[in-house]
Amino acid sequence: MDIRGLTQRFDSISRELPDQKNVNFWFARDLHDPLGYSEWRNFESVIQKAITSCVNSGYDCNDHFVKVNKMVVLGSGVQREIEDFIQTRRVHSEEKALDKQAGKLPRSTDCVD
């Protein structure tokens, strides 16, 4: 997928905080597949590294990572509560940087925020 395709994909799953215009966020569970993680548990470890990176960069991780619980419908129709994170654009950039360091993303994705 080219840069435009990646940008469109991430923009299509971004959301805007209702009380703060122009503050985009993503649910982490919506990001794990587009970033190439087939399982949530693998992506969750990247989130923990991104939290550490955020703190080490001098940012308050509470401004960029909000742990939330939400209900999902399972295949059987039963609802179950799952843990997720609301992530801002800053967090999204941190995760991409970590993926590049691990060799998961090509250099050309530097332009995608």
N, C-alpha and C positions, 0 to 999 in steps of 0.2 A: 504494500500500500504506500502511495506517495504522501508527501507532506500535507497536501490539500485534503486528501482522503482521511488522514489521521486527525487533522484539525476538525473536519466536519464530524467525524465520529465522536470525538471528545465533546465538541460543542453540542451535539445532539443529546448527550446524556447529562450535560451540566444543568444545574438548577440555579435559581436566584432566590436569595433570602427575601421573604415577603416584606420584612420591615427595613431592609437596607438595599436600596437600588444599586445596581452595578457590583454587587458582591456575589460572584459565582461560587458555587460549591458542587461537589460530587459526593455521592454515596460511594464509599470504598468498594462495596460489593458490586457496584456498577462498573468500576474501573478494572477489577482484577482480570477479567477476560480480555478487554482490549489491550491491556499491557502484557498479555501473554502468559498469565498464570491460570492454569486449568483448575486449580483448587484454592479455595479461600484460605486454608491454613497456611499455604505457602506465601500468599500475598500478605497475610497478617504479620508475618515476621518482617516483611519489607516495611510495613507501616510502623512497626516498633523502631526500626532503624531510622526511618524518616523523622520520627518524633525526637530521637536522640540528635539527629543532624540539625533539626529545627532549634532545639535547645542550645546546642553547641554554636550555632550561628547567632545566638543572642535574641532569638525570638521566643515569645511566650507560647508554648505549645497549646495552651488552652484557647488561644486565638485562632488556631489553625486545625486542631483536631478536637472534635466533639464526639464523644462516645454516645451512641443512641441505641435504643432497642426498637425494633419494628416487627410487625406481624407479617408473616408470609404464608401463603397457601401452599401446602404440600400436594403432591400428586394425588393423594387420597382424598383431597378436599379439606383436610384438617388444617387448622391454623396453628402456627408455632411462632414463638417469639425468638428472634435472632439478634445478635449484636452486630452493629455496624459502626462506621465512623462517618461523620460529615467532614469533608476535607475541602479546604480553600485552594485557590490557584497556587499559592505558595507551596502547599503540601504536594500537590500534583507535580510541581517542578522538582521538589526534593526527591520524590520517588523515581522520576525519570533519570535524575542524576545518579541515583544508586543503581538503577538498572544498567546505565551505561558503564558504570564502574565494574559491574559484574559481567559485562559483555552481552547483556540481553537486548540492548537497543543499539541500532547503528548511530553513528555520529550525526547523521543528517536530521535527526529529530530534535536538534538543539533549537530550531525555530518554532517548534510546537509548544505553546504554553497553554 
